[in-house]
Amino acid sequence: MKGLELSRRYYDQIYRPAIEKSFGDRTDRMAFGLVGEGSECYGFDDEISQDHDFGPRVIIWLTTGDFGDFGAELQAAVSKLPKQFLGYDGVNTSQYGEGREGVFTIPEFYARFIGMDHPPDTIREWRLLPEVNLSIATNGEVFSDPLGEFTKFRSALLAGYPEDQRLKMMAARCMKMAQSGQYNYPRSIKRNEFVAAQMAAAEFTDAASSLIYLINNKYKPFYKWMHRGLLVMPVLGEESYNLLAAIATSSSFEENISGIETLCGLVINKLRDMGLTDSSSDFLLDHGPQIQQRIKDEQLRNIVPWGE
């Protein structure tokens, strides 16, 4: 059973009924769900995933005021709930796996991942946040949130980057894809610098994946799930997934160079369709500045295209 389904059943059958019995109407001031660290929050878990930090678990989010009123009482009640469920033991917490279940204030929970207790509301704040952390903070599922405060914060993040910041990042990813994949990968092969070529391929894969997520107005997840997550991206997701998989598994440098150029071509065509570039070049380096010129914020627009 997938971890997210396991946790939802645990919430429906064990967690929620017990909390309602003890806390009555106060239950409607609580948000329940499973969001954050762990492959199960993305739906990517399998049997291998169950060796650490896996088991039936639920997170409860409270406002700061409610946490002060009954948070300690709620945490004590939660700690007494049965850990075994449907044949699964309680969460087998690893060395750095603490904090993946229990009771949190809403600001505390989000600050863990994005370093601030409020949704970012300026370009400067958005620029401080790593893509991966935003992905972690917005994955999973909210089982119940009658009060709506947790969902309000979550929705602000799920809306994606402000358009100027998204364009800035897209411009930088184009530059990186061109530099690492189209330029340095074949040059490293010609020099028999195969470690450098491998590094260039990895840089290209990271930049290309990030760009596909940005095109889809989504956040790139942790590197282990970055490639797999492309499959659910509606725009260029499957194509990029297959091409990057081929580059990672092929022993032919010529095939890899061809795959890099094919993916760059698909990206360039999509950028043209989006009205973000009108360059006829097949080199992505020429398209980064085109995207950047469409940024409305003058200060952001004037930062070098590489600067991200």
Contacts in CASP RR format, 6 or more apart in sequence:
PFRMAT RR
TARGET T0000
AUTHOR 0000-0000-0000
METHOD contacts of the structure
MODEL  1
MKGLELSRRYYDQIYRPAIEKSFGDRTDRMAFGLVGEGSECYGFDDEISQ
DHDFGPRVIIWLTTGDFGDFGAELQAAVSKLPKQFLGYDGVNTSQYGEGR
EGVFTIPEFYARFIGMDHPPDTIREWRLLPEVNLSIATNGEVFSDPLGEF
TKFRSALLAGYPEDQRLKMMAARCMKMAQSGQYNYPRSIKRNEFVAAQMA
AAEFTDAASSLIYLINNKYKPFYKWMHRGLLVMPVLGEESYNLLAAIATS
SSFEENISGIETLCGLVINKLRDMGLTDSSSDFLLDHGPQIQQRIKDEQL
RNIVPWGE
1 86 0 8 1.000
1 88 0 8 1.000
2 40 0 8 1.000
2 43 0 8 1.000
2 45 0 8 1.000
3 40 0 8 1.000
3 43 0 8 1.000
3 45 0 8 1.000
3 54 0 8 1.000
3 55 0 8 1.000
4 34 0 8 1.000
4 40 0 8 1.000
4 41 0 8 1.000
4 43 0 8 1.000
4 140 0 8 1.000
4 141 0 8 1.000
6 40 0 8 1.000
6 55 0 8 1.000
6 56 0 8 1.000
6 85 0 8 1.000
6 86 0 8 1.000
6 88 0 8 1.000
7 33 0 8 1.000
7 34 0 8 1.000
7 40 0 8 1.000
7 55 0 8 1.000
7 56 0 8 1.000
7 57 0 8 1.000
7 58 0 8 1.000
8 34 0 8 1.000
8 141 0 8 1.000
8 143 0 8 1.000
9 56 0 8 1.000
9 85 0 8 1.000
9 86 0 8 1.000
10 56 0 8 1.000
10 57 0 8 1.000
10 58 0 8 1.000
10 85 0 8 1.000
10 86 0 8 1.000
11 32 0 8 1.000
11 33 0 8 1.000
11 58 0 8 1.000
11 143 0 8 1.000
11 144 0 8 1.000
12 143 0 8 1.000
13 85 0 8 1.000
14 56 0 8 1.000
14 81 0 8 1.000
14 82 0 8 1.000
14 85 0 8 1.000
15 32 0 8 1.000
15 58 0 8 1.000
15 78 0 8 1.000
15 81 0 8 1.000
16 27 0 8 1.000
16 32 0 8 1.000
16 144 0 8 1.000
18 77 0 8 1.000
18 81 0 8 1.000
19 27 0 8 1.000
19 30 0 8 1.000
19 60 0 8 1.000
19 74 0 8 1.000
19 77 0 8 1.000
19 78 0 8 1.000
20 27 0 8 1.000
22 77 0 8 1.000
23 30 0 8 1.000
23 70 0 8 1.000
23 74 0 8 1.000
23 77 0 8 1.000
26 66 0 8 1.000
26 70 0 8 1.000
28 146 0 8 1.000
28 147 0 8 1.000
29 62 0 8 1.000
29 63 0 8 1.000
29 66 0 8 1.000
29 146 0 8 1.000
29 147 0 8 1.000
30 60 0 8 1.000
30 61 0 8 1.000
30 62 0 8 1.000
30 66 0 8 1.000
30 74 0 8 1.000
30 144 0 8 1.000
30 147 0 8 1.000
31 60 0 8 1.000
31 61 0 8 1.000
31 62 0 8 1.000
31 106 0 8 1.000
31 142 0 8 1.000
31 144 0 8 1.000
31 145 0 8 1.000
31 146 0 8 1.000
31 147 0 8 1.000
31 148 0 8 1.000
31 149 0 8 1.000
31 150 0 8 1.000
31 151 0 8 1.000
32 58 0 8 1.000
32 59 0 8 1.000
32 60 0 8 1.000
32 61 0 8 1.000
32 142 0 8 1.000
32 143 0 8 1.000
32 144 0 8 1.000
32 145 0 8 1.000
33 58 0 8 1.000
33 59 0 8 1.000
33 60 0 8 1.000
33 61 0 8 1.000
33 140 0 8 1.000
33 141 0 8 1.000
33 142 0 8 1.000
33 143 0 8 1.000
33 144 0 8 1.000
34 40 0 8 1.000
34 41 0 8 1.000
34 57 0 8 1.000
34 58 0 8 1.000
34 59 0 8 1.000
34 140 0 8 1.000
34 141 0 8 1.000
34 143 0 8 1.000
35 41 0 8 1.000
35 59 0 8 1.000
35 137 0 8 1.000
35 138 0 8 1.000
35 139 0 8 1.000
35 140 0 8 1.000
35 141 0 8 1.000
35 142 0 8 1.000
35 154 0 8 1.000
36 100 0 8 1.000
36 113 0 8 1.000
36 136 0 8 1.000
36 137 0 8 1.000
36 139 0 8 1.000
36 140 0 8 1.000
37 53 0 8 1.000
37 97 0 8 1.000
37 100 0 8 1.000
37 136 0 8 1.000
38 45 0 8 1.000
38 49 0 8 1.000
38 53 0 8 1.000
38 100 0 8 1.000
39 45 0 8 1.000
39 46 0 8 1.000
39 49 0 8 1.000
39 224 0 8 1.000
39 225 0 8 1.000
40 49 0 8 1.000
40 54 0 8 1.000
41 136 0 8 1.000
41 139 0 8 1.000
41 140 0 8 1.000
42 139 0 8 1.000
42 140 0 8 1.000
42 221 0 8 1.000
42 225 0 8 1.000
42 229 0 8 1.000
43 140 0 8 1.000
44 225 0 8 1.000
44 228 0 8 1.000
44 229 0 8 1.000
45 54 0 8 1.000
51 92 0 8 1.000
52 92 0 8 1.000
52 93 0 8 1.000
52 94 0 8 1.000
52 97 0 8 1.000
53 91 0 8 1.000
53 92 0 8 1.000
53 93 0 8 1.000
53 94 0 8 1.000
53 97 0 8 1.000
53 100 0 8 1.000
54 88 0 8 1.000
54 91 0 8 1.000
54 92 0 8 1.000
55 88 0 8 1.000
55 89 0 8 1.000
55 90 0 8 1.000
55 91 0 8 1.000
55 92 0 8 1.000
56 83 0 8 1.000
56 85 0 8 1.000
56 86 0 8 1.000
56 88 0 8 1.000
56 90 0 8 1.000
56 91 0 8 1.000
57 90 0 8 1.000
57 91 0 8 1.000
57 100 0 8 1.000
57 101 0 8 1.000
57 102 0 8 1.000
58 101 0 8 1.000
58 102 0 8 1.000
58 143 0 8 1.000
59 100 0 8 1.000
59 101 0 8 1.000
59 102 0 8 1.000
59 103 0 8 1.000
59 104 0 8 1.000
59 109 0 8 1.000
60 74 0 8 1.000
60 78 0 8 1.000
60 102 0 8 1.000
60 103 0 8 1.000
60 104 0 8 1.000
61 103 0 8 1.000
61 104 0 8 1.000
61 105 0 8 1.000
61 106 0 8 1.000
61 109 0 8 1.000
61 145 0 8 1.000
61 149 0 8 1.000
61 150 0 8 1.000
62 71 0 8 1.000
62 74 0 8 1.000
62 103 0 8 1.000
62 104 0 8 1.000
62 105 0 8 1.000
62 106 0 8 1.000
63 105 0 8 1.000
63 106 0 8 1.000
63 147 0 8 1.000
63 149 0 8 1.000
64 105 0 8 1.000
64 106 0 8 1.000
64 107 0 8 1.000
65 105 0 8 1.000
67 103 0 8 1.000
67 104 0 8 1.000
67 105 0 8 1.000
71 103 0 8 1.000
74 103 0 8 1.000
75 102 0 8 1.000
75 103 0 8 1.000
78 102 0 8 1.000
78 103 0 8 1.000
83 89 0 8 1.000
83 90 0 8 1.000
83 91 0 8 1.000
84 90 0 8 1.000
91 100 0 8 1.000
91 101 0 8 1.000
93 100 0 8 1.000
106 149 0 8 1.000
106 150 0 8 1.000
106 153 0 8 1.000
107 117 0 8 1.000
107 118 0 8 1.000
108 117 0 8 1.000
110 116 0 8 1.000
110 117 0 8 1.000
110 137 0 8 1.000
110 153 0 8 1.000
111 117 0 8 1.000
113 133 0 8 1.000
113 134 0 8 1.000
113 136 0 8 1.000
113 137 0 8 1.000
114 120 0 8 1.000
114 129 0 8 1.000
114 133 0 8 1.000
114 134 0 8 1.000
114 137 0 8 1.000
114 157 0 8 1.000
115 129 0 8 1.000
116 125 0 8 1.000
118 153 0 8 1.000
119 153 0 8 1.000
119 156 0 8 1.000
119 157 0 8 1.000
120 126 0 8 1.000
120 128 0 8 1.000
120 129 0 8 1.000
123 162 0 8 1.000
123 164 0 8 1.000
123 165 0 8 1.000
123 297 0 8 1.000
123 300 0 8 1.000
126 161 0 8 1.000
126 162 0 8 1.000
126 165 0 8 1.000
127 165 0 8 1.000
131 210 0 8 1.000
131 213 0 8 1.000
131 219 0 8 1.000
131 220 0 8 1.000
132 219 0 8 1.000
132 220 0 8 1.000
132 221 0 8 1.000
132 222 0 8 1.000
132 223 0 8 1.000
134 157 0 8 1.000
134 160 0 8 1.000
134 219 0 8 1.000
135 218 0 8 1.000
135 219 0 8 1.000
135 220 0 8 1.000
135 221 0 8 1.000
135 222 0 8 1.000
136 221 0 8 1.000
136 222 0 8 1.000
137 154 0 8 1.000
137 157 0 8 1.000
138 154 0 8 1.000
138 157 0 8 1.000
138 158 0 8 1.000
138 219 0 8 1.000
139 221 0 8 1.000
142 150 0 8 1.000
142 151 0 8 1.000
142 154 0 8 1.000
145 151 0 8 1.000
160 166 0 8 1.000
160 217 0 8 1.000
160 218 0 8 1.000
160 219 0 8 1.000
161 169 0 8 1.000
161 214 0 8 1.000
161 217 0 8 1.000
164 295 0 8 1.000
164 296 0 8 1.000
164 297 0 8 1.000
164 300 0 8 1.000
164 301 0 8 1.000
165 300 0 8 1.000
166 214 0 8 1.000
166 217 0 8 1.000
167 276 0 8 1.000
167 291 0 8 1.000
167 292 0 8 1.000
167 294 0 8 1.000
167 295 0 8 1.000
168 292 0 8 1.000
168 295 0 8 1.000
168 300 0 8 1.000
168 303 0 8 1.000
168 308 0 8 1.000
169 210 0 8 1.000
169 214 0 8 1.000
169 308 0 8 1.000
170 211 0 8 1.000
170 214 0 8 1.000
170 215 0 8 1.000
170 271 0 8 1.000
170 276 0 8 1.000
170 288 0 8 1.000
170 291 0 8 1.000
171 288 0 8 1.000
171 289 0 8 1.000
171 291 0 8 1.000
171 292 0 8 1.000
171 295 0 8 1.000
171 305 0 8 1.000
171 308 0 8 1.000
172 288 0 8 1.000
172 305 0 8 1.000
172 306 0 8 1.000
172 307 0 8 1.000
172 308 0 8 1.000
173 207 0 8 1.000
173 208 0 8 1.000
173 210 0 8 1.000
173 211 0 8 1.000
173 214 0 8 1.000
173 308 0 8 1.000
174 211 0 8 1.000
174 267 0 8 1.000
174 271 0 8 1.000
174 284 0 8 1.000
174 285 0 8 1.000
174 287 0 8 1.000
174 288 0 8 1.000
174 291 0 8 1.000
174 305 0 8 1.000
175 284 0 8 1.000
175 285 0 8 1.000
175 288 0 8 1.000
175 305 0 8 1.000
175 306 0 8 1.000
176 203 0 8 1.000
176 204 0 8 1.000
176 206 0 8 1.000
176 207 0 8 1.000
176 306 0 8 1.000
177 204 0 8 1.000
177 207 0 8 1.000
177 208 0 8 1.000
177 211 0 8 1.000
177 264 0 8 1.000
177 267 0 8 1.000
177 284 0 8 1.000
178 264 0 8 1.000
178 283 0 8 1.000
178 284 0 8 1.000
178 285 0 8 1.000
179 203 0 8 1.000
179 285 0 8 1.000
180 200 0 8 1.000
180 201 0 8 1.000
180 203 0 8 1.000
180 204 0 8 1.000
180 207 0 8 1.000
181 200 0 8 1.000
181 201 0 8 1.000
181 203 0 8 1.000
181 204 0 8 1.000
181 260 0 8 1.000
181 264 0 8 1.000
182 260 0 8 1.000
182 261 0 8 1.000
182 264 0 8 1.000
182 283 0 8 1.000
182 284 0 8 1.000
182 285 0 8 1.000
183 285 0 8 1.000
184 196 0 8 1.000
184 200 0 8 1.000
185 197 0 8 1.000
185 200 0 8 1.000
185 201 0 8 1.000
185 204 0 8 1.000
185 256 0 8 1.000
185 257 0 8 1.000
185 260 0 8 1.000
186 253 0 8 1.000
186 257 0 8 1.000
188 194 0 8 1.000
188 196 0 8 1.000
188 197 0 8 1.000
188 200 0 8 1.000
189 197 0 8 1.000
189 253 0 8 1.000
189 257 0 8 1.000
197 253 0 8 1.000
201 247 0 8 1.000
201 248 0 8 1.000
201 256 0 8 1.000
204 247 0 8 1.000
204 260 0 8 1.000
205 227 0 8 1.000
205 244 0 8 1.000
205 247 0 8 1.000
205 248 0 8 1.000
206 223 0 8 1.000
206 226 0 8 1.000
208 240 0 8 1.000
208 244 0 8 1.000
208 263 0 8 1.000
208 267 0 8 1.000
209 220 0 8 1.000
209 226 0 8 1.000
209 227 0 8 1.000
209 230 0 8 1.000
209 240 0 8 1.000
209 244 0 8 1.000
210 220 0 8 1.000
211 267 0 8 1.000
212 230 0 8 1.000
212 233 0 8 1.000
212 235 0 8 1.000
212 236 0 8 1.000
212 237 0 8 1.000
212 240 0 8 1.000
212 267 0 8 1.000
213 219 0 8 1.000
213 220 0 8 1.000
213 230 0 8 1.000
213 233 0 8 1.000
214 220 0 8 1.000
215 233 0 8 1.000
215 235 0 8 1.000
215 236 0 8 1.000
215 267 0 8 1.000
215 270 0 8 1.000
215 274 0 8 1.000
216 233 0 8 1.000
216 234 0 8 1.000
216 235 0 8 1.000
216 237 0 8 1.000
218 233 0 8 1.000
220 226 0 8 1.000
221 229 0 8 1.000
227 241 0 8 1.000
227 244 0 8 1.000
227 245 0 8 1.000
228 241 0 8 1.000
229 241 0 8 1.000
230 237 0 8 1.000
230 238 0 8 1.000
230 240 0 8 1.000
230 241 0 8 1.000
230 244 0 8 1.000
231 237 0 8 1.000
231 238 0 8 1.000
231 241 0 8 1.000
233 240 0 8 1.000
235 270 0 8 1.000
236 266 0 8 1.000
236 267 0 8 1.000
236 270 0 8 1.000
239 263 0 8 1.000
239 266 0 8 1.000
240 263 0 8 1.000
240 266 0 8 1.000
243 259 0 8 1.000
243 262 0 8 1.000
243 263 0 8 1.000
244 263 0 8 1.000
246 255 0 8 1.000
246 256 0 8 1.000
246 259 0 8 1.000
247 256 0 8 1.000
247 259 0 8 1.000
247 260 0 8 1.000
250 256 0 8 1.000
261 282 0 8 1.000
264 282 0 8 1.000
264 284 0 8 1.000
265 282 0 8 1.000
267 284 0 8 1.000
268 277 0 8 1.000
268 281 0 8 1.000
268 282 0 8 1.000
268 284 0 8 1.000
268 287 0 8 1.000
271 277 0 8 1.000
271 287 0 8 1.000
271 291 0 8 1.000
272 278 0 8 1.000
276 287 0 8 1.000
276 290 0 8 1.000
276 291 0 8 1.000
276 294 0 8 1.000
277 287 0 8 1.000
277 288 0 8 1.000
277 290 0 8 1.000
277 291 0 8 1.000
278 290 0 8 1.000
279 286 0 8 1.000
279 287 0 8 1.000
279 290 0 8 1.000
281 287 0 8 1.000
288 305 0 8 1.000
289 305 0 8 1.000
292 301 0 8 1.000
292 305 0 8 1.000
293 301 0 8 1.000
295 301 0 8 1.000
END
